[in-house]
Amino acid sequence: MKNIIYLIAIVITISGCASNTPPVCYNKAKIFNAVYDIAIFKKENEKYLAGYPFHTWADKSQFIDTSSCDILNP
């Protein structure tokens, strides 16, 4: 019984942290004077579903370069 409880807890933890879909494109963002490529998984209404492994919605204004994603999703 304990093994089943541990197994369920592990499965729930892993499924909440991982995404099966690859990123669509990458935007550039400046964080503490360094430029990073941020994984983008979806674009809706000038907002991007960004980040890995935890996703969050980000406005276009939070990125310094969105050209690679804008070409794919006009």
C-alpha positions as CSV (number, residue, x, y, z in Angstrom):
1,M,0.0,0.0,0.0
2,K,2.8,2.4,0.8
3,N,4.4,1.7,-2.5
4,I,1.2,2.6,-4.4
5,I,1.0,5.9,-2.5
6,Y,4.6,6.7,-3.3
7,L,4.1,5.8,-6.9
8,I,1.1,8.1,-7.2
9,A,2.9,11.0,-5.6
10,I,5.9,10.6,-8.0
11,V,3.6,10.4,-11.1
12,I,1.7,13.5,-10.0
13,T,5.0,15.4,-9.4
14,I,6.6,14.4,-12.7
15,S,3.5,15.2,-14.8
16,G,3.1,18.6,-13.3
17,C,6.7,19.6,-14.1
18,A,7.2,18.2,-17.5
19,S,5.8,19.1,-20.9
20,N,5.5,16.7,-23.8
21,T,5.4,19.3,-26.5
22,P,8.6,20.9,-27.8
23,P,8.9,24.7,-27.9
24,V,7.6,26.4,-31.1
25,C,10.3,29.0,-31.1
26,Y,12.6,31.0,-28.9
27,N,12.4,34.7,-27.9
28,K,15.2,36.7,-26.4
29,A,14.9,38.3,-23.0
30,K,17.3,40.4,-21.0
31,I,17.7,39.2,-17.4
32,F,20.2,40.9,-15.1
33,N,22.2,42.4,-18.0
34,A,22.5,39.0,-19.8
35,V,20.5,38.0,-22.9
36,Y,18.8,34.5,-22.7
37,D,16.8,32.5,-25.2
38,I,13.4,31.7,-23.7
39,A,11.4,28.8,-25.0
40,I,7.9,29.7,-26.3
41,F,5.2,27.1,-26.5
42,K,2.2,29.0,-27.6
43,K,1.2,32.5,-28.8
44,E,-2.2,34.1,-28.2
45,N,-3.3,37.7,-28.4
46,E,0.2,39.2,-28.2
47,K,1.0,37.0,-25.2
48,Y,3.5,34.1,-25.1
49,L,3.3,30.9,-23.1
50,A,7.0,30.9,-22.1
51,G,9.5,29.1,-19.9
52,Y,10.8,25.6,-19.2
53,P,9.9,23.5,-17.2
54,F,7.3,25.8,-15.6
55,H,5.2,27.8,-18.1
56,T,3.8,31.3,-17.6
57,W,2.1,33.8,-19.8
58,A,4.3,36.8,-20.7
59,D,3.6,40.0,-22.6
60,K,5.4,40.8,-25.8
61,S,7.0,43.8,-24.0
62,Q,8.9,41.5,-21.7
63,F,11.1,40.3,-24.5
64,I,13.8,42.3,-26.4
65,D,13.6,40.2,-29.6
66,T,10.5,38.3,-30.7
67,S,11.3,38.1,-34.4
68,S,11.8,34.4,-34.6
69,C,8.3,33.7,-33.1
70,D,6.6,36.5,-35.1
71,I,7.8,35.0,-38.4
72,L,6.2,31.7,-37.5
73,N,3.0,33.2,-36.0
74,P,2.0,36.3,-37.9
